[in-house]
Amino acid sequence: MQLYGQQAKAYARMGKPEEVRQALDNGSALLDRLPFPDRPDNHFVVDPDKWDFYAMDTYRIVGEDQLAQRNAEEVIRRGVNPEGVPLSPMRIAEAELTLAVIAARRGDVEQAEELGMRALQSGRQSRPSLLMVSTELEDELTTYGTDAGRDFRELLAEVKRNP
């Protein structure tokens, strides 16, 4: 499962959307044949929630914004318990960054900045992944000029300086 997810991410970074879809389809087909894991919290188990996370990432990279948004919203929905307590804060942070990238692509710089800052201030973080997606957001914001997303960019620079 994880190999299909990583394969999809690799194809996305190479700009090969058809191969992305094929890898995700293969992974989904395999996931559908497996029983739901007894311990989905095990880092080495791929469950449907984690699969949405992989798909979100790859769709964002290849610019399939509707699919990336759908998966990001699902990651956030499943990542919070009924009382509103985050169960998967790192996944939620990256999902918020995905939504921020999509907002920036749509020209909503204010929403992109707000979501990006919330993700960077969320507490528990997987720094390499978070910084990689944050850099994607920074690049998108740059297309709107040097002042666009200034607060987010300053926060990102601070996070980069203080590992």
Secondary structure, DSSP 8 states (H G I E B T S, - for coil): -HHHHHHHHHHHHTT-HHHHHHHHHHHHHHHHHS---S-TTSTT---HHHHHHHHHHHHHHHT-HHHHHHHHHHHHHHTB-TTS-BS-HHHHHHHHHHHHHHHHHTT-HHHHHHHHHHHHTSSS--HHHHHHHHHHHHHHHHTT-TTTTHHHHHHHHHHHH--
